Amino acid sequence: MVGSARVGVDIGGTFTDIVVRRPGKRSLIMKVPTTRSDPSVAVLEALSSIAQDGNIPLQAIDRFIHGTTVATNAVLERKGARVGLLTTEGFADVLEIGRQMRRKMYDLALVPETPVFLAPGRYRQEVRERIGPKGEVIIPLDEATVLAAAENAVRAGAEAFAVCFLFSFLNDAHEKKARDIVKARFPHLEISLSSEVDPAFREYERTVVTTFDAYVKPVVDRYLANLEQGLAAAGVHAPLQVMQSRGGVAGAGLARKRPVRLFLSGPAAGVIGAQMTAETAGFRDVVTVDVGGTSSDIALIEDGRPALKTEGTIEGYPVRVSMVDVNTIGAGGGSLAWIDGAGGLRVGPASAGSEPGPACYGRGGSQATVTDASLVLGYLDPASFAGGSMRLHADKALAAIKDTVATPLGLSPEEAALGIHRVVNSHMAEGIRLVSIRQGHDPRRFALLPLGGAGPLHACPLAEDLGMTRIVVPRHPGVLSAAGLLAAPVEHEAAAAFPFAMAESDLDRMRASIAIIDRACAERMAAESIGDAPVTIRRFADVCYVGQAYTLEIELHADAADLLERLKADFYTAHDRIYGYAPQVPVKLVNLRSVHSVTGLAGIDDGAWEPSSGPIEKRSVVIWVGDGRTVEAKVLDRTAMPAGFAFKGPAIIEQPDTTTLVTPGWRGRIDSAGIMILERE
């Protein structure tokens, strides 16, 4: 599948990143400010830049892959649809009751810990029906109550429907019939079924994720439809593909049917890009830290594979969707510095975003941010920020640091700026500990791979704090998420409930269930433009001890003769690594999962590293470093560094999409692929 141009577009909170791959040529990269009111505007503006600045006919684009925040933002900004929730009689309040685990027990503001906003009481309607715990029909579906419930919800203002009946994951007949009835009466409304969105036990979690799917479905559908129309009008004939939360891409048509799988798709793309970079550089075990304008996304890659989880959270609410295990914290270049009531310096989670942005942007921001601190400390060049597309205002940064932090704390602006960096670095280091030490991994045996516009600026202090001795800096860290879109596999996943004790599990029944979900994946894959590319199939089982409530995802070797014994042994090993113990007692299966993927459609390799012909050393500057002293650092142009070039810190490495801070005690080199390797002396 060789084409003229392949485009990856990742929308962040501050910038929209674009990478264009062309056979035999270096990638074209660019960053444009994100249009918060309508993210598609920035995407279409980027297309205009591709055509004009890159001299690339839009008709030549044969792949267009998008990492979107629309689904996540719809939840964060409460801009989803009003959802009518149809439940089994007696279960209308599952969404509001939730689990009896109250994390904010003493919160006097009484903020709900369950996502009641998805479907307030007047939108929740009960239906007379009942499926039993073995999938048997106890009470037949009362079709009249389905229609009455739907009409009641629409009269209340419902704009979409979620259907979540008891034990539908074992028998979905009632849910499918209910959908037919509602669709016949209200053909214009979107409907999500729990048996399709999340066919697994745990009533609250299944209800939440199904209602989330219905909540964002109209928003995602409109956005992707408008984007597809905009691309077609601009002359892009390539089908639109979208990154999913597990790290694979899917066609927009299929993504619109299952929008809940688009949560956190941008961070997933960054991890995939980091995976490919690490593999190119010869590293199998890395921790990634993606520092953007509003947040930092941290993930772990072990033995060349990103860590995955079967359930994530959004605003603290459970979202039972397979996703790359990314720990997101409110620490980025735009994070605001502030003084708390006790006189302590705090940074984030609030952010200046892209509008108005840090004070140094000169767009009206007046509060000190991490980017302002970086400028005051001498790490950033006001004239070359973002490749020279934006000039920073050092005087505004200095004034913001002085007014917001330095004067209240009785510090110099430089001391205050250094304090801001120390605080935000400590937040990031703690985030790394959560994905490594908390999961049974020693971060010291991993390399650190920074990405995002600000990641390389914080890498050395973070590595020192965690005892890490190697840092892998990609060729284009600032747009690695967009590049990761082009490296991601086309992927589809299907799951089925399989609630049986392992001793009772019938291998024929298990293989029959696997065949059903394999067939579902194959049907979805057939709708993608993959040609004759080979499909890789991996299967997993959610396993736990008998009597245990939470599971671990264990890879299932379906063709192995000792399938169950191997699965049990792998579960014991994983449980011991994560929790420190693994009693050899009976275990049970809960769910089966199949993942079909096609890789190799595009990579992020730019070919041989070809440095520019300009001088490597640009100038010297005085910077502040972590121990509170000033040092003279050489400013080097990374684009001019040839393969094999070596240097020592302190140094500042500039390139159009980011800046790398190399503190004293570190040495660096450029490998044959143009990747920068930093090592602790």
Buried (B, 14 or more C-beta within 10 A) or exposed (E): EEBEBBBBBBBBBBBBBBBBBBEEEBBBBBBBBBBBEEBBBBBBBBBEBBBEEBEBEBBBBBBBBBBBBBBBBBBEEEEBBBBBBBBBBEBBBBBBEBEEEEEEEEEEEEEEBBBBBBBBEBBBBBBBBBBEEEBEEEEEBBBEBBBBBBBBBBEBEBBBBBBBBBBBBBBBBBBBBBBEBBBEEBEEBBBBBBBBBBBBBBBBBBBBBBBBBBBBBBBBBEBBBEBBEBBEEBEBEBBBBBBBBBBBBBBBBBBBBBBBBBBBBBBBBBBBBBBBBBBBBEBBBBBBBBBBBBBBBBBBBBEEEBBBBBBBEBEEBBBBBBBBBBBBBBBBBBBBBBEEEEEEBBBBBBBBBBBBBBBBBBBEBEBBBBBBBBBBBBBBBBEBBBBEEBBBBBEBBBBBBBBBBBEBBEBEBBBBBBBBBBBBBBBBBBBBBEBBEEBEBEBEEBBBBBBBBBBBBBBBBBBBBBEBBBBBBBBBBBBBBBBBBBBBBBBBBBBBBBBBEBEEBEEEEBBEBBEEBBEBBBEBBEEBBBEEBEBEBBBBBBBBBEEBEEBBBBBBBBEEEEBBEBBBBBBBEBBEEBEEEBEEEEBBBBBBBBBBBBBEBBBBBBEEBEBEEEEBEBEEBEBBBBEEEEBEBBBBBBBBBEBEBEBEBBBBBBBBBBBBBBBBEBBBBBBEBBBBBBEBE
